[in-house]
């Protein structure tokens, strides 16, 4: 999913401090629109926040917890907004993308020092809620087993 034009992507990647300020501003605007049930307005802001957090996460060799929290928070807000817009498959895609990224970081050497347990548990809860709501909870069983196995192997 793309929400930012190439020009804005490059501008934001050239200055991390400005990018983090924009993320905060866009998340606030997205949360406000979300609380007012202005789903399409919220979608634009939350989508831009999510894409920006993804860009920032890809940019760092060893992501810290604040960077991961931004990614997870904006991804989960975006997924909820997509649900309200009736985009259930995009909601699922977004939730799975967040979860798989967190697990990939957990598996990585850089993730060994990060306390990711809580983030991954929240991500799994969001996925479980989604699959339960669509009546497809059985499709999540393998993911749940693998997630629990990885968490047991990487407890901090």
Secondary structure, 3 states (H helix, E strand, C coil): CCCCCHHHHHHHHCCHHHHHHHHHHHHHHHHHHHHCCCHHHHHHHHHHHHHHHHHHHHHCCCCCHHHHHHHHHHHHHHHHHHHHCCCHHHHHHHHHHHHHHHHHHHHCCHHHHCCCHHHHHHHHHHHHHHHHHCCCHHHHHHHHHHHHHHHHHCCC
